[in-house]
């Protein structure tokens, strides 16, 4: 049977995994909506407003699920992880409070105008409301990533009787890994939203949608993805250098390096064996890991054996990192190919459209893989060097945690299926409206049940 600690870890992983799916879309999708709205103001072309009206529905649905699932996250600090707030609550509490007081209130204030004020306020005011919602989503990510980064690389505090007290809020917020982590996450959100838009637009085209809106949104999203995908690789390189400096044990787990060595190979595949502290079936490129991580082909990388038992579980970090990188490379290839053909005014072949449909939620997989690398890679600490996961966990009966975990999983599975069904249903309905008569289409437009 699983003990309370393991069940609490699984429950938190389930909650954060479900929750993070939705902000990764809304943070960037909001900026796409701003772009569509501004382009409509600039050109007066109805295609931009039709794109806005379709995607604002998906934004609203995604935003609602993100808010609801985010509320349960705060409950767990008290129910499953009381040691977290007891030890670092003086820092975590204010940062979470700043997120609510600034970002959440900003989003809540302008979201109503954005969703329901399109025909009730001037176009420029509505555009401003859309911008403020987008800014609020980004500001929310700022505070959350600041706290998460501080947990990875804590600075600007002192310990008094086992409790952390802030001594420099600037150092707390802008800790050593914050900048890299924040930008890395924003670009990940951009890629997630880009492939969502591209996938749904391709889905509409495959179902016979001949309108200009899906063609236009497909083009915009592929161009954005073509820029962001290689940019993410560059940002990831800088982020890796920062991680090597502050969390070398995480890098060692990512690369499957057991013994400290110079000229470490880049392992394309291996099966880490933690019991025997070695790898099986290694396939690697000599010296490439050292070259990438230290920018020196003979650079030294510390091995996991240097850290004894204070290093993360190797297998999940090792494989999650390769899933993230592998998907990133696929994204680059698909986005560049699609953007190249559209740049030359060529129609995308059906096989590429189907590939895009299959990659609609590929950003979710890549983001979750990267998140697991970050969070599991911090183990055995909850706050690096300060608080271990074991010390922060609750001591309630494991059966209580098991019951709540089962309920969470059932509800989340139902919500996820409903969300995916609704997104594709909206896409199908948008196609079906094209086949209606003008009078039927007008009725639906006026009732705002469906948008062209």
Secondary structure, DSSP 8 states (H G I E B T S, - for coil): ---HHHHHHHHHHHHHHHHHHHHHHHHHHHHHHHHHHHHHHHH--HHHHHHHHHHHHHHHHHHHHHHHHHHHHHHHHHHT-HHHHHHHHHHHHHHHHHIIIIIIHHHHHHHHHHHH-TTTS-HHHHHHHHHHHHHHHHHHHHHHHHHHHHHHS--SEEEETTEEEES-HHHHHT-TTHHHHHHHHHHHHHHHHHHHHHHHHHHHHHTT--SHHHHHHHHHHHHHHHHHHHHHHHHHHHHHHHHHHH-HHHHHHHHT--S-EES--EEEEEEEETTTTEEEEEEEETTHHHHHHHSSTT-EE--GGGGTT-S--HHHHHHHHHHHHHHHHHHHHHHHHHHHHHHTT----HHHHHHHHHTTTHHHHHHHHHHHHHHHTTTTEEETTTEEHHHHS--S-HHHHHHHHHHHHHHHHHHHHHHHHHHHHHHHHHHHHHTS-HHHHHHHHHHTSS--
